Amino acid sequence: MSEKNYSIEANWVVNLLCNYRCSYCGSRADAESPDHLTLSPQQYAEFFDRSKRTWMLCMTGGEPFIHQKVVEIMEAVSQRHFLTINTNGTQTQRLREFVRSVRPERVQSIHLGIHVEERSRMNGWEALVDNIRLLKRYGFYVFASVVVASQVISQFPALYARLRNDADCLLLPKLLRDEWYPKAYTSVERELIQSYIDRILGEFPELQYEPYTVNPIHDRDYVGGFPDFRGHDCRAGVDFVRIDPRGTIWRCQQKERIGSLITGELSLHKQPYACCETFCPYYCLKYSSLRRSGASEVQASAVTAPALVMLGEQVRSA
């Protein structure tokens, strides 16, 4: 889905409760907060409708499908706006409700996080494949990603083949982002990650042009680290906002409040202006005036032919 059919985008963190305990995740909690998603589905829809803009709502968590109201909210807001959803794909009953309630043409994509260690710990592979098949059967576009921590990098070809063969689902490597990574990847690890992405782009070149909120294909250019976006003009606050679980609307991270779903406020800026935030993955790459220039700052390593062959052979032989 490469058509841009919206005029503003929101990263809407609808809740923080998650059934996975990924060591690299900074957006989760062990209990659902009573002040998350407190409005009715119709009230949420009315807020976005009143803005006179067409929204792309990236609904994420936590694990959004854990929340008991989330499918009703998705159904209501998607009548006039569009969705993209980040999920771990574990909530089978809610996903069944979702496919019966939300029209696939209102959903740009469903991004499934694989989270290898937690998936294996909870014996969740069979359910994942079944749920991907369910979503695809109802016409939703699904792709998956896996955070390539050092211990996962060598597993990627097998994981890629497993999803392609069992669920006809594309898997993308996603950079680990924390205090040390991606700069801490070794040169060999960087070459492997880049080679996996190059192999995928060779088969699906259109992916580099897709306007997904989270598009890990662009991680290829940043395996050595990200540029500093601060001080460069950014369209956050103009064409993009972040909504936290309590409904507060921020320009990007939590420095500049520009509205609230609860009170009905929304004060968007008319022009881009300099970033003063910390790095927010993917959105900087999409809305900053510096976007995509990071490719020139990070030296592309030579693609290793054995890694490319390994990725292709895994799919053919599985």
C-alpha positions as CSV (number, residue, x, y, z in Angstrom):
1,M,0.0,0.0,0.0
2,S,2.1,2.9,-1.2
3,E,-0.7,5.5,-1.6
4,K,-0.6,8.3,1.0
5,N,-4.2,8.9,1.8
6,Y,-3.9,10.9,5.0
7,S,-2.8,14.4,6.0
8,I,-1.6,13.8,9.6
9,E,-0.1,10.9,11.4
10,A,-0.2,9.9,15.1
11,N,1.8,7.5,17.1
12,W,-0.9,6.5,19.5
13,V,0.3,4.5,22.5
14,V,-3.0,3.2,23.6
15,N,-1.9,1.2,26.6
16,L,1.3,-0.2,28.3
17,L,0.1,-3.6,29.5
18,C,1.9,-6.4,27.6
19,N,2.1,-10.2,28.1
20,Y,5.7,-10.2,26.8
21,R,8.7,-9.1,28.9
22,C,11.2,-8.2,26.2
23,S,14.4,-7.0,27.7
24,Y,14.9,-4.3,25.1
25,C,11.3,-2.8,25.4
26,G,10.8,0.5,27.2
27,S,7.0,0.7,26.6
28,R,5.3,-1.9,28.7
29,A,3.8,-2.5,32.2
30,D,2.5,-5.5,34.1
31,A,-0.9,-4.1,34.9
32,E,-3.5,-2.1,32.9
33,S,-3.9,1.4,34.2
34,P,-7.5,2.7,34.8
35,D,-6.7,6.0,33.1
36,H,-5.9,4.5,29.7
37,L,-8.6,4.6,27.0
38,T,-11.2,6.2,29.3
39,L,-13.4,7.7,26.6
40,S,-16.1,5.9,24.6
41,P,-15.2,4.7,21.1
42,Q,-17.5,7.3,19.6
43,Q,-15.9,10.1,21.6
44,Y,-12.5,9.1,20.2
45,A,-13.9,9.1,16.7
46,E,-15.5,12.5,17.2
47,F,-12.2,14.0,18.4
48,F,-10.4,13.0,15.2
49,D,-13.4,14.0,13.0
50,R,-13.5,17.5,14.5
51,S,-9.9,18.2,13.5
52,K,-10.9,18.4,9.8
53,R,-7.8,16.3,9.0
54,T,-7.6,12.7,7.8
55,W,-5.5,10.8,10.3
56,M,-3.2,7.8,10.1
57,L,-3.4,6.4,13.6
58,C,-0.5,4.1,14.4
59,M,-2.0,2.1,17.4
60,T,0.6,0.5,19.5
61,G,1.4,-0.4,23.1
62,G,2.2,-2.3,25.3
63,E,0.1,-4.8,23.5
64,P,-2.9,-2.9,22.1
65,F,-5.1,-6.0,21.6
66,I,-5.0,-6.8,25.3
67,H,-7.2,-3.8,26.1
68,Q,-10.9,-4.8,26.2
69,K,-12.1,-1.7,24.4
70,V,-9.5,-1.5,21.7
71,V,-11.4,-3.3,18.9
72,E,-14.5,-1.1,19.4
73,I,-12.2,2.0,19.3
74,M,-10.5,0.8,16.1
75,E,-13.9,0.2,14.5
76,A,-15.1,3.7,15.4
77,V,-12.1,5.7,14.4
78,S,-11.5,3.8,11.2
79,Q,-14.9,4.9,9.8
80,R,-13.2,8.1,8.5
81,H,-9.6,7.6,9.3
82,F,-6.9,5.0,8.7
83,L,-5.0,2.6,11.0
84,T,-1.7,0.9,11.2
85,I,-1.2,-1.5,14.1
86,N,1.8,-2.8,16.0
87,T,1.1,-6.0,17.8
88,N,2.7,-9.2,19.0
89,G,-0.1,-11.2,17.5
90,T,-0.9,-13.2,20.6
91,Q,-4.4,-12.1,21.4
92,T,-6.4,-14.6,19.2
93,Q,-9.9,-13.8,20.5
94,R,-9.4,-10.0,20.0
95,L,-8.0,-10.6,16.6
96,R,-11.0,-12.6,15.6
97,E,-13.2,-9.7,16.8
98,F,-11.0,-7.3,14.9
99,V,-11.3,-9.0,11.5
100,R,-15.1,-9.1,11.9
101,S,-15.3,-5.4,12.9
102,V,-12.7,-3.4,10.9
103,R,-12.6,-3.0,7.2
104,P,-9.2,-4.0,5.7
105,E,-9.2,-1.1,3.3
106,R,-9.0,1.2,6.4
107,V,-5.9,-0.5,7.6
108,Q,-2.6,0.4,6.0
109,S,-0.7,-2.5,7.6
110,I,-0.5,-4.7,10.6
111,H,3.1,-5.0,11.9
112,L,3.8,-8.1,13.9
113,G,6.7,-8.1,16.3
114,I,8.2,-11.6,16.5
115,H,10.2,-11.2,19.8
116,V,12.0,-14.6,19.5
117,E,12.9,-15.2,23.1
118,E,9.4,-14.4,24.5
119,R,7.7,-16.2,21.6
120,S,9.6,-19.4,22.4
121,R,9.2,-19.0,26.1
122,M,5.4,-18.9,25.8
123,N,5.2,-21.6,23.0
124,G,3.6,-19.0,20.8
125,W,4.8,-19.9,17.3
126,E,1.8,-22.0,16.2
127,A,-0.7,-19.3,17.4
128,L,1.3,-16.7,15.6
129,V,1.1,-18.5,12.3
130,D,-2.6,-19.2,12.7
131,N,-3.3,-15.5,13.5
132,I,-1.3,-14.3,10.5
133,R,-3.3,-16.6,8.3
134,L,-6.5,-15.3,9.9
135,L,-5.6,-11.7,9.2
136,K,-4.5,-12.4,5.6
137,R,-7.6,-14.4,4.9
138,Y,-9.7,-11.4,5.8
139,G,-7.7,-9.2,3.4
140,F,-5.3,-7.4,5.8
141,Y,-1.8,-6.6,4.8
142,V,0.6,-8.1,7.4
143,F,4.3,-8.0,7.7
144,A,6.6,-8.9,10.6
145,S,9.9,-7.8,12.1
146,V,12.3,-9.2,14.6
147,V,14.7,-7.2,16.8
148,V,18.1,-8.4,15.8
149,A,19.9,-8.6,19.1
150,S,23.3,-10.2,18.6
151,Q,22.1,-13.7,19.5
152,V,19.3,-13.4,16.9
153,I,21.3,-12.2,13.9
154,S,22.5,-15.7,12.9
155,Q,19.0,-17.1,13.4
156,F,17.4,-14.6,10.9
157,P,17.6,-16.7,7.8
158,A,15.8,-19.6,9.5
159,L,13.2,-17.3,11.0
160,Y,12.6,-15.6,7.6
161,A,12.1,-19.0,6.0
162,R,9.8,-20.2,8.7
163,L,7.4,-17.3,8.3
164,R,7.5,-17.2,4.5
165,N,6.8,-20.9,4.3
166,D,4.3,-21.4,7.1
167,A,2.4,-18.1,6.9
168,D,3.4,-16.4,3.6
169,C,4.5,-13.5,5.7
170,L,7.5,-11.2,5.1
171,L,9.9,-10.8,8.0
172,L,12.3,-7.8,8.3
173,P,15.3,-7.4,10.6
174,K,14.8,-4.5,13.0
175,L,17.8,-2.8,14.7
176,L,18.2,-3.0,18.5
177,R,18.1,0.5,19.9
178,D,19.3,1.2,23.4
179,E,22.1,3.0,25.1
180,W,24.7,1.1,23.2
181,Y,23.1,-0.2,20.0
182,P,23.1,0.1,17.0
183,K,26.7,1.5,17.4
184,A,27.8,-1.6,19.4
185,Y,27.1,-4.0,16.5
186,T,30.4,-5.5,15.2
187,S,31.4,-5.0,11.6
188,V,30.5,-8.6,10.9
189,E,27.1,-8.2,12.4
190,R,26.5,-5.0,10.5
191,E,27.4,-6.7,7.2
192,L,25.0,-9.6,8.0
193,I,22.1,-7.2,8.8
194,Q,22.7,-5.2,5.7
195,S,23.0,-8.3,3.5
196,Y,19.7,-9.6,4.8
197,I,18.0,-6.3,4.0
198,D,19.6,-6.2,0.5
199,R,18.4,-9.7,-0.2
200,I,14.8,-8.7,0.7
201,L,15.0,-5.5,-1.3
202,G,16.2,-7.5,-4.3
203,E,13.0,-9.5,-4.1
204,F,10.7,-6.7,-3.0
205,P,12.2,-3.4,-4.2
206,E,8.9,-1.5,-3.6
207,L,9.4,-1.8,0.2
208,Q,11.9,1.1,0.3
209,Y,9.1,3.4,-0.9
210,E,6.3,2.2,1.4
211,P,5.2,5.0,3.8
212,Y,4.7,2.7,6.8
213,T,5.0,4.3,10.2
214,V,7.5,1.7,11.1
215,N,9.5,0.5,8.1
216,P,12.5,-1.5,9.3
217,I,13.8,-1.7,5.7
218,H,15.4,1.7,6.2
219,D,17.4,0.4,9.1
220,R,20.0,-0.7,6.5
221,D,21.4,2.8,6.4
222,Y,21.8,3.1,10.1
223,V,23.5,0.0,11.4
224,G,26.5,2.1,12.5
225,G,24.3,4.6,14.4
226,F,21.9,7.4,13.8
227,P,22.6,11.1,13.1
228,D,21.6,13.7,15.6
229,F,18.3,15.2,14.4
230,R,18.3,18.0,17.1
231,G,18.5,21.5,15.6
232,H,17.0,20.4,12.3
233,D,13.6,21.4,11.2
234,C,10.9,18.8,11.7
235,R,7.3,18.5,10.8
236,A,6.4,16.9,14.1
237,G,3.6,19.1,15.5
238,V,2.5,19.9,12.0
239,D,1.9,16.6,10.2
240,F,2.7,14.2,13.1
241,V,2.0,13.9,16.8
242,R,2.4,11.4,19.6
243,I,-0.5,10.5,21.8
244,D,0.3,8.8,25.2
245,P,-1.9,6.3,27.0
246,R,-3.7,9.0,29.0
247,G,-4.7,10.8,25.9
248,T,-2.2,13.7,26.1
249,I,-1.0,14.8,22.7
250,W,2.7,15.8,22.3
251,R,4.6,17.2,19.5
252,C,6.9,14.2,19.6
253,Q,8.3,13.0,22.9
254,Q,7.1,14.5,26.2
255,K,8.5,18.0,26.0
256,E,5.8,20.0,24.2
257,R,2.2,19.3,24.9
258,I,-0.1,20.4,22.1
259,G,-3.5,18.9,23.0
260,S,-5.5,16.2,24.7
261,L,-8.0,13.6,23.6
262,I,-9.8,14.0,26.9
263,T,-10.3,17.8,26.8
264,G,-10.7,18.0,23.1
265,E,-7.7,20.4,22.6
266,L,-5.4,20.3,19.6
267,S,-3.0,23.1,18.7
268,L,-1.0,22.1,15.7
269,H,1.8,24.2,14.3
270,K,1.6,25.7,10.9
271,Q,5.3,25.4,10.0
272,P,8.1,22.9,10.8
273,Y,10.7,24.1,13.3
274,A,13.8,22.9,15.0
275,C,13.8,19.6,16.9
276,C,14.8,19.8,20.5
277,E,13.8,16.2,21.4
278,T,15.6,12.9,21.9
279,F,15.6,10.6,19.0
280,C,12.3,8.8,18.3
281,P,12.8,5.8,16.0
282,Y,11.3,6.0,12.5
283,Y,9.5,9.3,12.9
284,C,12.7,11.3,12.7
285,L,13.5,9.4,9.5
286,K,10.1,10.3,8.1
287,Y,9.5,13.9,9.2
288,S,12.9,15.6,9.9
289,S,14.5,17.8,7.2
290,L,17.6,15.5,7.9
291,R,15.7,12.4,7.0
292,R,17.5,9.8,4.8
293,S,20.7,11.9,5.0
294,G,22.0,9.4,7.6
295,A,22.8,7.1,4.7
296,S,25.7,9.3,3.7
297,E,27.0,9.4,7.3
298,V,27.1,5.6,7.7
299,Q,29.5,3.7,5.5
300,A,27.7,0.9,3.7
301,S,29.6,-2.4,4.2
302,A,30.2,-4.8,1.4
303,V,27.4,-7.3,1.0
304,T,28.5,-10.8,1.8
305,A,27.4,-13.2,-0.8
306,P,27.2,-16.2,1.6
307,A,24.7,-14.4,3.7
308,L,22.5,-13.7,0.7
309,V,22.7,-17.3,-0.5
310,M,21.9,-18.5,3.0
311,L,18.8,-16.4,3.2
312,G,17.5,-17.6,-0.2
313,E,18.4,-21.2,0.3
314,Q,16.6,-21.3,3.7
315,V,13.3,-20.4,1.9
316,R,13.8,-22.8,-0.9
317,S,14.7,-25.8,1.2
318,A,12.4,-25.3,4.1
